[in-house]
Amino acid sequence: MPPTLADRLDHILEAINDIERLLSDSSADSFTKDKYRRVAVERLFEIISEASRHLPDEIKEQQKDINWRRMADLGNRLRHAYHLVDTNLLWEFARRDLPPLKSFVERIARESKK
């Protein structure tokens, strides 16, 4: 059975929380130098990307300031052009794009439980 909307929202939130924990005591430079931390963050971004691709369009339309296409593209790049991944891009995505995504997903998860 494929994941439900609630499952996908949980997957996104769990991945964001894991990224936050992994990066909480890091700088951009230490993140770049830590291969295992980078690999873990890359995998978590793949999960976020894939789960977000399956969110219904009517939900995504509620938050137009999230660049859903960019999120999908990041997952594609991590899967298919892994050798070209820019750690600075991952760092910036984590710092700039994850907080609004987290707030949005938390709100949608709360609303869907009502």
Number of C-alpha atoms within 10 A of each C-alpha: 3 6 11 11 17 16 13 22 23 16 19 26 20 16 20 22 15 15 22 17 11 15 19 9 9 15 11 13 11 13 20 17 12 11 11 11 17 20 11 14 24 21 17 21 25 22 19 25 22 19 19 23 17 14 15 10 11 8 12 18 11 11 14 9 11 16 13 18 11 12 20 18 13 23 22 15 16 18 14 11 11 12 9 9 15 12 17 13 11 20 20 12 16 17 14 11 16 21 14 14 21 18 12 18 22 16 11 16 18 11 9 10 7 5
